[in-house]
Amino acid sequence: MISGKAGNGTAYEATGPDGAPAVVLIHGLGLNRHCWQWLVPELSERYQMVAYDLLGHGESAAPPSDPALGTLADQLAGLLDHLGIQRAAIVGFSLGGMIARRFAQDHPDRIAALAILHSPHKRTPEAQAAILARVEQAKTEGPSATVEAALVRWFTDVYRAANPDMMALVRSWVMANDPAIYPQVYRILAEGIDEIVAPNPPIIAPALVITGDEDYGNGPEMTRAIAAEIAGAETLILPGLRHMALAEDPPAVNRPLIAFLDRHLGRSA
């Protein structure tokens, strides 16, 4: 495994055989590259896996003032340039799925395949008001103000009660965020969606869009709406799972994701 920082201040880890197809993993708001720990071991034998921290997260540099979705897409482009990767499959979770779609619009020639996990589409007025209220709460009170409610949205009730260590881990990731930066990036999650709904130019890469049927903020209706805007996109709705299915039930996410990547990157175990 190689770890380092790109010139734009992006902390990353890369593992897997040199010359293999590249798969880049983009985490969600408040998390860090370690949220992919349940996927990377299964893929790193046959793909060059790259996981990195978004600006303002983990070990990466702070974003510029008033960052936008395009800022985070540019971060990805800079990382790929640093690593000498011209083309990659991009896997984005939540906010990461928004970044992946913006990157696919800005750099269509650099996308080999696109996987969008638990990511939003256009919200109802009520849902938009609710997320903007959480942004303001985070701005005045910091990450601690929203983390407990987030854990309820992210994990099923039974799993949450039975897995306090996982709750402590994810809580620690969120709580590690800088209170001055966290609401700035949270606002991208809330307001950046308009940049990627009805994408222009259209996204032309092979795409897989996944969510859980209990992911109330990024549910099946949104997943189908995202897929409807990408020609030939596949959808998968995971039964009985919420937002962080990748941590609660890794095989449920990993199996279809790996099969999708294998089909489109031409590799197999």
N, C-alpha and C positions, 0 to 999 in steps of 0.2 A: 504494500500500500504506500502511496505517495501522498503526503499532505503538504500544504503550503498556502501561500497567498499570492493572488494575481496582482498586477499593477494597480487595479482599481480597488484594492483592499479587500477582495473576496477571499475568504477562507474556504478551502476545499479539501476533499480527499478523493483520490483516484485509485482504483484497484482493478485488476483484471489484465488479461494478456494484451501486450502491445500489438497494435494493428487490427485488433478485433473491432467490430462495430461499437460505436460509443452510445451509451445510454446515460442521459443526464437527469438527475432527480432534483425537483424543486419543492421544498417544504412549504407549509402554510404559515399564516400569521402567528407570531408569538412562539414558534417552535424553532428547530434548528436542524442541521443535516443529520443528526443522530436519530431522527424519527424514521429513517429508512433502514435501521439496523435489522429489521425483520425481513427485508427484501434482498439487500445486497449480497449476503452469502450465497443465496440461491442462483444469482445471476453472474457473479464475478468470475466463474470458471470459464465462461464463454463470451462475455461482453466486457468492454472497458467501461466500468461504472464510475460516474462522477457525481458526488453529492457535495453541495456547498451551502453556506449560510447566506441568506438574503442580507442585503445592507441593513444595518441596525439590529441584526440578530446574531446570536452565537459569537463567533470570533471575527466576523466581518466588520469593516469600517462603517461608520455612520453614513446615512444617505445625505445628499445635499438638502438644503432647506426646501420645504414644499415638494417632496418627491411625488411622482406620478407613476402610473402603471408603466409608461414608457421608460422611466428611469430604471425600473427593475428588469425590463426586457433588455435594455442596453447593458446592464450588469451581466446578464447571461451571455450576450454577444462578446463582451470583453473577456469573459472567462474562457469561452471557446477559442477565441483568438490566442489567448495566453497559452492554452494547452495544445494549440495547433490542430484543433478539431474543426474541420470544415462542415461536417454534416453529422447529425446525431438524432437518435430518438429522444424525445423530451417527455418526461413523466412529471406532471404537476399535480400537487395536492392542494385543494382549496384555493387560497390566493395564488399558490404555485400554478394551478390550472389556468388562472386568469393570465398570469405572466406567460405561460406557454402559448396561449392563444394569441396574445399580442405579439410575441416573438414570431409565431408562425405567419402573421400578417406582414410583419416588417422584414422577415428573412425567409421567405418560402423555400428558397433553394437550399437552406441549411437544415430542413426538417426531413428526417427519414421516416418517422412515424410519431404519432402524438397520442399520449394517454392522459386523460383528464379525469381526476379522481375527486369526487365530492366537491365540486366547484359550482359557483353560482351562475345564474343567468339573470335576466331582468326580474326584479322583485316586485311584489305588489306594493302599493303605497304604504300599507300597514307594516309590512316587513322592512321596507326601506326606512321608515320612521324609527322602527325598533333598533336597527343596526346603527343608525346615526345617533340614537340616544346612548348606545353602548360606547360609541366613539367619544362622546362628550364626557361620559362617566370615566372612561379611561384617561381622558385629558385632565380631569380635575382630581382623580383619586388614584391613578396608576393601575398597573396590571392586576393588582390584588383585588380591585373592585369588581372585575368581570370574570376572574378565573374559575370560581366555584360554579357559577352558572354555566360557564363554558364546558366544564367537565360533565355536567348533566346533559348538555346537548351533544357532547362528543361520544359518550359511552352509554351503553344500556344500563338500566338500573341494577339488574342482577350482577352484571360484570363489575360495575363500579363498587358495589358492596363487597364483592368477593376478592377484589384485587387492589387493596390499599397501596401496595408498593408501586403499581403502575400509576395510580392517581398521584402519588407523591412525586414520581419521576416527571410526569407531564406537567404537574403544577410547578415543579422547580424550573422547568424550561420556560414557562410563561413568566414566572416571577423574576427570572434573570434579566428580563428586558428592561432597557433604560426607560424610565417613566416619561422622559421628555421626547423620546423617539417613537415609542410604541404607538401612541395615538396618531402620529403622522402616517405610519404605515397602515394602521387600522382604517384610516380614512380612504386609502387606496382600495382596500377590500370593499368599502361601502360605496365609493363613488366611481371607481374605475371601470365598472361593468359597461358603461355606455360606450367605451372605446372598443369593445369586442363583441357586442350584440350586433347581429347582421353584419358579419365581418366583410370589410371591403379594403383590399381585394379578398375574395373568398379563400378560405383555407382548403388546400387541395391534398394535404397529406393523409395517409391512412390514419384513422382515428378510432380510439376506444374510449367511451365515456361511461364511468362507473359511479354509482352512489348506493347508499343503503336506503331501504324503504322506511327507516325511522330517522333519516337525516333531515330534520325538519327545516333547516335553513338552506339546504342544497339538495332537495329531494328529487324523486323520480320525474316530476313534471319539468323541473329545470334541466335535468340530465337529457331528457328527450328533446327539449328545446335546443340545447347545445348541439346535439347530434343532428337535428334537423337542418342546421345551418352549415354542416360539413358533409359534402357529398360522400355517400358510402359509409358513413360512420356507424360503428357498432355501439349498442348500449347494453349495459348489464345493471340490473337492480338486485342488490344483495338483500335477501330477506333477514329480518330480525337484527339489523345492524344500524348504527348511527354514524356520526361523522368520522370517527377515528377507527374505522374498521381495519385499517392497515395495522393497528396495534392490538385491537381486541381479538381479531380473528385473521391473522396474517395469511393462512392458506386460502381463505375465501377471496382475497385480493390477489395474492401472488399467482395462483394457478392460472386464472384467465389472463392476467397481465403478461406472464411469461409466455403463454401460448400465443398471444397477440404479437409480442416482440419477435418470437421465433418465426412466425409466419412472414413478417415483414422485413426482418433483418437477415433472414436466410441462415439462421443458426439453430442447432438443437443440442441437447445434452449429450 
